[in-house]
Amino acid sequence: MFQNYIFDLYGTLIDIRTNEESPELWKKISVFYGYRGAVYSPKELMLKYKEFCKEEKEALKAAHPEQKYVDIDLTKVFCRLYAFKNVEASPELCSLTANVFRCYSTKLIRLYDGVLEFLEALKKKGKKTFLLSNAQHDFTVPEIRMLGLEKYFDDIIISSDVECRKPDPHMYRILFSRHGLKKEESIMIGNDFQTDIESAFNFGIKSLYIHQKISPPITGELKCNWSVMDGKFRKIMPIILK
């Protein structure tokens, strides 16, 4: 049926729960920064983090006026937080800080039941598989490796790497141009009715929507070709793999 299977990641392949507003998170991260000589109170660190995020986003919007949806690299924000306290941080330390932030903010992370079996089946049939994820490189790459997903994908495009996020069609253009994909041979699988499904519809490819507990509420038309509304990932294979 299809040759190219394009997946969203979080809420589609990976079940995850995070809380970046937790006071306990900011207490721990402020201690981590303090160990490196950048002394913050938890509240000061959180407020400065949000301030730098906003500034980075505004700068990207100005740099890419042709894109409606941009995405910042949070690792740059973590670097700026060191610099603000006159601490010279190496790229490795900034990346590690992003890893630690993600670890402290994550409450649950696991694959949905049936994900590996489906990816194995796709590979056995010679299909091409891709990830197109609104995510942070220094959060996502370690999680993909930890959960054993990396070997299954022909390419992984992360929004923070390309300074753009779904539903902007630029995300799809990058993927299709890089690999010479044909729209009629491609399908998008995702759990967000807008960023995954509506974006695929607008780009001109078919899609399958899977509704999970962490899926955003559906507030508009669900423009998919197929849907699994009970979150059971195993139902996807017989629908779109032939």
N, C-alpha and C positions, 0 to 999 in steps of 0.2 A: 504493500500500500504506500508506504513512505520510505525514503532512503535516509532522511536526515531528521533526527529527533532532538529537539531543542528543549532543555529543561530549565525551569526556575529551580532555585535551590531550597531556600528556607520556606517551610510550609508546604513544599512539594516533595522533596526527597528527604529533607531533614526536619524533624520536629524539634523546635527549640523554644526556650523561654528565657528571656533576659529582662533585667531591670536596671536601667542606667540612672534611675532617680533615687535609688536606695541610699539612705544616709550611711549605711554600713559600707557600701562600695566606696564612697568618697573618703571615708575615714581610712580605709585600707590603702587607697591610691595615694592619699596625702602622705601616709607613712612611707610608701615606696619612693615617692619623690624626695621626701626628706632624707632617706638613706643616701640619695645621690647628691645631696646638698641643695636641693630646691625645696625650701621650707614653705609650706602652705598650710593654712587651716583647711579643713574639709570644705567649708562653705566658700572660701576664697578660691580654691581650686576648681570647684564646680562652676562658679560664676565666670571665672576666667576661661575655662574650657568652652562654655557656651558662647562667650564673647568672641573667642578666636574662631569657633565653628561658623558663626554668623559672618565674620569678616572674610573667611576663606570662601564661603559660598558666594558672597557678593562679588568678590574678585573674579571668581570663575564665570559668573553671569556676565560680567563686563568683558571678559576675555572671549566668551563664546555666545555672542548675542543671537546667533542662529539656532541655538539649542534652547528648548523650552525647559528641559529638565537637566540640571547638572548635578554632579556628585563630587564631594571633596574627598581628599585623602586624609583620614583622621590621624594618621601617623605624623603628618606635618603639624597638626595641632599639638600632639604630644611633644614634638620637638620645640615648638614655640613656648610651651609651658616651662621647659627647662631654660630656654633663652631668656624668658621674662625674669627669671631669678638669677641671671648671669651665670648659668651653668652650661658649659659646652658639652653637648651630648652627641655621641657618635650615632650614625644611622642604625647601628646594631642595638644601641640602647633604646632609641626611639621605637624601633620595631618590637623589642622586648616589652617595653612599656605598654604598647598596644595589645600584645599578647596577654599581659597580666591584667589589664583593664577588662578584656573580654572574659578571662577566666573568672574574675571576681564578680562580674555582672551576670554570668550565666547560671541559671538555676536548673536547667534540664537541656540535654542535647542527645539525640539518638536518631537513627534512621527509622523511617516508617517501615512497617512490615511489608516485605515483598519487593523492596527497592533493588536490592542486589540481584535477586532472581531475574527481575525485568531487565536490568542492565546487562546481565550475562546473556540473556536470550537475544538481546539486540546485537551484541557482539558476535554471537554464534551465527546469526543471520547476515553478518557483514554490513550491518547498518552503521551510519555515522551518528555519533552522539556528541552533543555540545551543552555547555552550561552558559546561561546568560543570566547573571545574577546581580541584583542591586545589593551590593555588599562592600565590605572593606577587605582589601588584600591581606592585611596582617591579622584579621580575624578569620577570614574564610579559608585561606590556603592551609593553615594548620588543621582546621576542622575537617576539611576534605581529606587530608592525609590520615588524620586520626581515625576517621570512619571508613577508610579503605575505598574511597570513591575515585581517587585521582586516576587510576589506571584505566578507568572505563571511558574517559572522555578524550575526544580528538582535539578539542580546544575548550578553554575555560576563559570566558570574558567577564571580568568583574568591574562593576561600575566605577569604583574608585581609581582603577587603573586607566580608564578611558575618559574620565571626567564627565561622564554622561550616565544617565540612568533611565530605565524603562519608566514610563511608556514612550520616551523619545525614540523615534524611528532610527536615529543615528546608531543606537545600540545594535539593531538588526543589520543596518547597512555595513557596519564594521565586520560582523560575522559573515554575511553573505559575500561581501567583496573579498575577504581574506581567503575564503575557501571555494569561491565560485559556485555557490549553492543555487539551486533552482527552487523557486517558490512553490511550484506545484509538487515538488518532491519532499516538502518540509512541513513539520508540524511543531507547534509550541505546546508544552505541557506545563501548567502552572496553577497556583491556588489563589491568585488575586484577579478579580474580575476586570480590573482596570489595567494595572501595570503589566499583566501577562496576557490576558485574553483580548481586551479591547485593543491593546497595542499590536497584537498579532493580526487581528482583523484589519486594522488600519494599514498595516504593512502589506497585507494581501496574502497571508498564509493561514492555513487551517489550525485549529487549536482544540485542546481538551482541557476542561476545567475540572479540578478536584477540590472539593470544599473540605477544609480542615478547621479544627477548633480555632486556630490562629489566623484563619482567613479574614480579611476585612469584610464587613457587611456588604452585601450586594445592594447597591443603591441605584443602579441603572440597568440597562438591558445587558443580559449575559450573552455576548456575541460569540459563543463557541459552537463548534460542530458536534462535540460530544461532552458529556459531563458525568462525573461521579460525585454525587452529593452527600454520601455518607462517610467520606474520608477513607474508604478502604482501597488502598493503593493497588492491591492484587487484582482489582476489577479492571484496571487499565489495560493489561496485556491482551486479553482476548478482544478488546475493542479496536485497538489500533496497531496491533502487530500481526501481520499476515504475510 
